[in-house]
Amino acid sequence: MRKHILAAISLISLVAACSSSNKADSTSTGGAGGDMGGTGGTPVAVGGTGGTPVALGGSGGTPVATGGTPAGGTGGMPAVGGGGTGGVPAVGGGGTGGTPQGGTGGTGGTGGQPAVDPCSHTTWVASAMPDHPLMYTPGDVPSRAIDGQAMTRWSSGLTQAGGEWFQVKFPSLVTISGVTLDTTASATDYPRGYSVEYSLDGTTFMPVGGADGGADGGLSGVGMAVTTIDFGAPLTLLAVRINQTGAVAAPATSWWSIHEFTVATCSKYTAPADAGAPDGGSVGDAGSDASDSGDGG
């Protein structure tokens, strides 16, 4: 009995051992089956394909060659990748703007010389006889008679005896109708006699005709503190000369002085359309010109 019991226990132990052995093998194989099952799944090997990047930006604008503002092209829009890896954004390739070229400014012109007004006393040149410096009270030179100052003067420095003269030359031809000698500040120094001459070239002088067209030998008279000499008609000239023809009666010793020399109705001479040379105009008679007046000089 006992033997049968032991045999039974042995059989049970064997069965249990076999059962344990089979269970362990089944679990190992089942694990392998799990790994194979995992391997069996299809892995996602590649993500979605990215969008195609824009490889090139827009073309640059044509450079402005002259002066204008350079206009570069607009770059292309970057591509947006899709799926796995996004596309590489494109870099816009705008054109290089041209260098603006402004034109070079021309050199400014040289300013012209200001126009000379021949009727302005500041442009006149005075001379006189006698003209030796030792003959003058210091400062009494010819230019003092045309300086616009009533208290300055030109003076001969000699007792009047005839043969003295005072002359004004203009920078260009002028047309005047008379002259005035103002000696108010040296009232007794007026010319005791005078005659008037004019020149078209500053060298050769001719007498200004008298009121009757020159029949009396030219324009002449006796002066006073303010000596006004009317030519009778406008006369074109470059220089005018006043001759002192009188003499001071003794015991007077008056010099000849001019504090201010002025001209009447002065205008710049304008050449006629035919460009003929001025003939001095008419004096005293609308039909007489310089060749008729005075002594025919």
C-alpha positions as CSV (number, residue, x, y, z in Angstrom):
1,M,0.0,0.0,0.0
2,R,2.7,2.2,1.0
3,K,4.5,1.3,-2.2
4,H,1.5,2.3,-4.2
5,I,1.2,5.5,-2.4
6,L,4.9,6.4,-3.0
7,A,4.5,5.5,-6.7
8,A,1.4,7.7,-6.8
9,I,3.3,10.6,-5.2
10,S,6.2,10.1,-7.7
11,L,3.8,10.1,-10.6
12,I,2.2,13.3,-9.3
13,S,5.6,14.9,-8.8
14,L,6.5,13.9,-12.4
15,V,3.3,15.3,-13.7
16,A,3.8,18.5,-11.8
17,A,7.4,18.8,-13.0
18,C,6.3,18.3,-16.6
19,S,3.5,20.7,-16.1
20,S,6.0,23.4,-14.7
21,S,8.4,22.7,-17.5
22,N,5.8,23.1,-20.2
23,K,4.5,26.4,-18.6
24,A,7.9,28.0,-18.6
25,D,8.5,27.1,-22.3
26,S,5.1,28.5,-23.3
27,T,5.8,31.9,-21.6
28,S,9.1,32.3,-23.4
29,T,7.6,31.5,-26.7
30,G,4.8,33.8,-26.0
31,G,7.3,36.6,-25.4
32,A,9.0,35.9,-28.6
33,G,5.7,36.0,-30.3
34,G,5.1,39.5,-28.8
35,D,8.4,40.7,-30.2
36,M,7.6,39.4,-33.6
37,G,4.2,41.0,-33.3
38,G,6.0,44.4,-32.6
39,T,8.3,43.8,-35.5
40,G,5.4,43.0,-37.7
41,G,4.0,46.5,-37.5
42,T,5.0,48.7,-40.5
43,P,7.2,51.5,-39.2
44,V,6.8,55.0,-40.7
45,A,10.1,55.2,-42.4
46,V,9.7,58.6,-44.1
47,G,7.8,61.6,-43.0
48,G,5.6,63.5,-45.4
49,T,7.5,65.2,-48.2
50,G,8.1,68.8,-47.6
51,G,6.8,71.5,-49.9
52,T,9.2,72.4,-52.8
53,P,11.1,75.5,-51.7
54,V,11.3,78.4,-54.0
55,A,14.8,78.2,-55.2
56,L,15.2,81.7,-56.5
57,G,13.9,85.1,-55.5
58,G,12.3,87.5,-58.0
59,S,14.7,89.1,-60.5
60,G,16.0,92.5,-59.5
61,G,14.8,95.5,-61.3
62,T,16.9,97.2,-63.9
63,P,19.2,99.7,-62.2
64,V,18.4,103.3,-63.1
65,A,21.4,104.5,-65.0
66,T,21.0,108.3,-64.6
67,G,19.9,110.1,-61.6
68,G,16.8,108.0,-60.6
69,T,16.3,106.0,-57.5
70,P,17.6,102.4,-58.0
71,A,14.7,99.8,-57.9
72,G,15.8,96.4,-56.6
73,G,13.6,93.4,-57.4
74,T,11.2,91.8,-54.8
75,G,12.5,88.6,-53.4
76,G,10.4,85.4,-53.8
77,M,8.2,84.2,-50.9
78,P,9.8,81.4,-48.8
79,A,8.2,77.9,-49.2
80,V,6.5,76.3,-46.3
81,G,7.6,72.6,-45.9
82,G,4.8,70.0,-45.6
83,G,4.9,66.7,-43.8
84,G,8.0,65.5,-42.2
85,T,10.7,68.1,-42.8
86,G,9.7,71.5,-44.0
87,G,11.2,72.9,-47.1
88,V,14.1,75.3,-46.8
89,P,12.8,78.8,-47.1
90,A,14.0,80.5,-50.3
91,V,16.1,83.6,-50.0
92,G,14.8,86.3,-52.3
93,G,17.4,87.5,-54.8
94,G,16.5,91.1,-55.4
95,G,18.5,92.8,-58.1
96,T,21.2,95.2,-57.1
97,G,20.1,98.8,-57.6
98,G,22.2,101.0,-59.9
99,T,24.2,103.8,-58.5
100,P,22.3,107.0,-59.0
101,Q,24.2,109.5,-61.2
102,G,23.2,113.1,-60.9
103,G,24.4,115.3,-63.7
104,T,27.4,117.4,-62.9
105,G,26.5,121.0,-62.6
106,G,28.1,123.4,-64.9
107,T,30.6,126.0,-63.7
108,G,28.8,129.2,-62.8
109,G,29.4,132.1,-65.2
110,T,31.6,134.9,-64.2
111,G,29.6,137.9,-63.2
112,G,29.8,140.8,-65.6
113,Q,31.2,144.2,-64.7
114,P,28.6,146.5,-63.3
115,A,27.4,149.0,-65.8
116,V,29.1,152.4,-65.6
117,D,26.8,155.3,-65.4
118,P,28.5,158.1,-67.4
119,C,26.2,160.7,-65.9
120,S,27.4,160.0,-62.3
121,H,30.0,162.4,-61.1
122,T,31.9,159.5,-59.5
123,T,32.8,158.3,-63.0
124,W,34.1,161.7,-64.3
125,V,37.7,162.8,-64.6
126,A,38.5,166.5,-64.1
127,S,41.5,168.4,-65.2
128,A,42.4,172.1,-65.3
129,M,44.9,174.7,-66.4
130,P,47.0,175.7,-64.6
131,D,47.5,172.2,-63.3
132,H,50.8,172.5,-61.4
133,P,50.4,171.3,-57.7
134,L,52.3,174.3,-56.4
135,M,49.6,176.6,-57.9
136,Y,47.0,175.2,-55.6
137,T,46.1,175.9,-52.0
138,P,46.8,172.4,-50.5
139,G,44.0,170.1,-51.7
140,D,42.4,172.5,-54.3
141,V,42.8,169.9,-57.1
142,P,40.4,169.5,-60.1
143,S,38.7,166.4,-58.6
144,R,37.4,168.6,-55.7
145,A,35.1,170.3,-58.1
146,I,33.2,167.1,-58.9
147,D,33.2,165.4,-55.5
148,G,29.7,166.3,-54.5
149,Q,30.9,168.4,-51.6
150,A,29.9,172.1,-51.6
151,M,32.8,173.2,-49.3
152,T,35.6,171.7,-51.3
153,R,36.9,173.3,-54.5
154,W,39.2,173.5,-57.4
155,S,41.1,176.8,-57.6
156,S,43.6,178.1,-60.2
157,G,45.8,179.6,-57.5
158,L,46.4,182.6,-59.7
159,T,44.7,186.0,-60.2
160,Q,42.3,185.7,-63.1
161,A,43.9,187.0,-66.3
162,G,42.5,184.8,-69.0
163,G,43.9,181.6,-70.5
164,E,42.7,179.3,-67.7
165,W,40.4,176.4,-68.3
166,F,38.6,173.6,-66.4
167,Q,37.5,170.4,-68.2
168,V,35.4,167.3,-67.4
169,K,35.8,164.0,-69.4
170,F,33.0,161.4,-69.2
171,P,33.6,157.6,-69.3
172,S,31.6,157.4,-72.5
173,L,29.6,159.7,-74.8
174,V,26.7,161.6,-73.1
175,T,24.1,164.0,-74.2
176,I,23.7,167.1,-72.0
177,S,22.0,170.4,-72.3
178,G,24.2,172.6,-70.1
179,V,26.5,172.9,-67.2
180,T,26.6,174.8,-63.9
181,L,29.6,176.2,-62.0
182,D,28.8,176.8,-58.3
183,T,31.3,179.1,-56.6
184,T,29.0,180.2,-53.7
185,A,31.5,179.3,-51.0
186,S,34.1,181.5,-52.7
187,A,31.7,184.1,-54.0
188,T,34.3,186.5,-55.7
189,D,36.0,183.7,-57.5
190,Y,33.5,183.4,-60.3
191,P,34.8,183.6,-63.9
192,R,35.0,187.2,-65.2
193,G,34.4,185.8,-68.7
194,Y,33.9,182.3,-70.2
195,S,33.5,180.4,-73.4
196,V,32.5,176.7,-73.8
197,E,34.0,173.9,-75.9
198,Y,33.2,170.3,-76.4
199,S,35.0,167.2,-77.7
200,L,33.9,163.9,-79.2
201,D,37.2,162.1,-78.6
202,G,38.6,164.0,-75.5
203,T,41.4,165.5,-77.6
204,T,40.0,167.8,-80.3
205,F,37.8,170.6,-79.0
206,M,35.2,172.7,-80.8
207,P,33.2,175.6,-79.6
208,V,29.6,175.1,-78.4
209,G,27.4,177.3,-80.7
210,G,25.6,180.3,-79.3
211,A,21.9,180.8,-78.9
212,D,21.7,181.9,-82.6
213,G,23.5,178.8,-83.9
214,G,27.0,180.1,-83.6
215,A,26.8,183.4,-85.4
216,D,28.2,185.1,-82.4
217,G,31.4,183.0,-82.4
218,G,30.2,180.4,-79.8
219,L,28.6,180.2,-76.4
220,S,30.1,182.8,-74.0
221,G,29.3,185.1,-71.2
222,V,30.2,186.5,-67.8
223,G,29.9,184.4,-64.7
224,M,28.5,184.9,-61.2
225,A,28.5,183.1,-57.9
226,V,26.3,180.4,-59.6
227,T,27.0,180.4,-63.3
228,T,24.4,178.4,-65.3
229,I,25.4,177.8,-68.9
230,D,22.5,176.6,-71.2
231,F,23.6,175.1,-74.5
232,G,20.2,175.9,-76.0
233,A,19.7,172.3,-77.2
234,P,21.0,168.8,-76.2
235,L,24.6,168.2,-77.2
236,T,26.4,164.9,-77.5
237,L,30.0,164.9,-76.3
238,L,32.8,163.0,-74.5
239,A,34.3,166.0,-72.7
240,V,33.3,169.6,-72.0
241,R,35.7,172.5,-71.3
242,I,35.1,175.9,-69.8
243,N,37.6,178.6,-70.7
244,Q,38.1,181.5,-68.4
245,T,38.5,184.5,-70.7
246,G,38.2,187.5,-68.4
247,A,40.5,189.4,-66.1
248,V,40.1,190.8,-62.5
249,A,40.5,194.6,-62.3
250,A,43.2,195.7,-59.9
251,P,43.5,195.9,-57.0
252,A,41.4,192.7,-56.8
253,T,43.3,189.4,-57.0
254,S,40.5,186.9,-57.2
255,W,41.4,183.4,-58.3
256,W,39.1,181.3,-60.4
257,S,37.4,178.7,-58.3
258,I,34.7,176.0,-58.8
259,H,33.2,174.4,-55.7
260,E,30.8,172.2,-57.7
261,F,30.6,171.4,-61.4
262,T,27.3,169.8,-62.5
263,V,25.5,169.0,-65.8
264,A,21.9,169.4,-66.9
265,T,19.6,166.7,-68.3
266,C,22.4,164.2,-68.8
267,S,21.8,160.9,-70.6
268,K,24.0,158.1,-71.9
269,Y,24.5,158.4,-75.7
270,T,22.9,155.6,-77.7
271,A,24.2,155.0,-81.2
272,P,21.5,155.3,-83.9
273,A,20.3,152.2,-85.7
274,D,22.7,152.9,-88.7
275,A,25.6,153.0,-86.2
276,G,26.7,156.3,-87.5
277,A,29.2,158.4,-85.4
278,P,27.6,161.1,-83.2
279,D,28.0,164.5,-84.8
280,G,27.4,166.5,-81.6
281,G,23.8,167.1,-82.2
282,S,22.1,170.4,-82.9
283,V,22.8,173.5,-80.9
284,G,20.5,176.5,-80.9
285,D,18.9,175.5,-84.2
286,A,17.2,172.2,-85.0
287,G,18.8,172.2,-88.4
288,S,22.3,173.0,-87.3
289,D,24.8,170.4,-86.1
290,A,28.3,170.7,-84.7
291,S,29.9,171.3,-88.1
292,D,27.7,174.5,-88.4
293,S,28.1,175.9,-84.9
294,G,30.5,178.3,-83.4
295,D,33.5,179.0,-85.6
296,G,33.1,175.8,-87.6
297,G,35.6,173.8,-85.5
